[in-house]
Amino acid sequence: MAATPSIAFVTMVRDDNFFLRLWVEHYARHVPRQHLFILLDGFDQTPPDFTAGCQIVTLPRSTPGPGWDMRRWKMLADFNAALLGRFDVVVLNDVDEIIVPDPASGISLLDALARARDVGVITPFAVEVVHRYDICPDPLDPTQPILRQRPHVRLNVAYAKPCITAVPVRWNLGGHRSDHPLLDLDPVLFLFHLRFVDRDMLLARQTARHTIMQATRPENPVVAGIGWTKSAGEIEGFLLSLQEKGAPAESDFQFGWQRRRMTTGWRKDEASGFWQMGKIHNRQRTYEIPERFRDLI
């Protein structure tokens, strides 16, 4: 086993420079930019200046239709497997997902990720950053730490993804599950899902997704994940439901019983062949992000 593992990071993106900049700047602090692989979705996409030095792969667009996003995730799994021919570990995520270690652990990001060489696949615990605009009404300032401006999360098991790999895997739609039979829910690593980080940005992004989806008919089979079909009213209702649950709770970010339920509920879905964790409920409850995390993203 190499003393210093080689680790690659991969994402695929289209017209999403806000999150792409966060993604690049975060991981470029840990590995050379040559280890950052950005798949641009469409020949009409121009790499932003801040991606200089990264590995840019520009791909032709695929017309939305039945099975469209599932085919994309098959392609991503194939690309991930190809990179494992040259890298010890590959981390593949959507552009609005950032992985960090708990600073209290004293373990660096790369050391935590390197453990995948021993276990095959690592799943980080997931929290979803949400805009409690009743508490934080100001617009985001991209020059300042995001978690200081949006210091609230909810739990979402779906984003505890098997995304840190040292062996090839097959993912389901969205990469939420895989065919890897062993669960290693890391005690140190957290995936921060940033989709809901800002109300106005979220609604604009959803409008863009609806534009893509308009190329399909309602009677078509699944085109993309359910999040793509949410209306503006549904999104507003979700954000309001977080406020209705009351003030955010203080948390030490250990989430002991939630982790136990996720691991004890580990099972294979025989119909799909993918493995999934146990569910947790009360997902509208929000928590305060501890101070030690707030400058990491």
Protein Blocks (a to p, Z undefined) as FASTA:
>chain_A
ZZbdcdddddddehilklmmmmmmmmmmmbcfklpccddedjkbccdfklgoiacddddd
ddddehklmmmmmmmmmmmmmmmmmpmbdcdddfkbccdddfklopafklmmmmmmmnop
acdddddddddfklmmcccdfkbcfklmmmcccddfklmccfbcfbdcdddehilaccbf
bdcddfkbccddfklmpfklmmmmmmmmmmmmmmpcfklccfbdfklmpcfklmmmmmmm
mmmnopadddehlommlmmmmmmmgccdfknopacddddehklbccdddfklmmmZZ
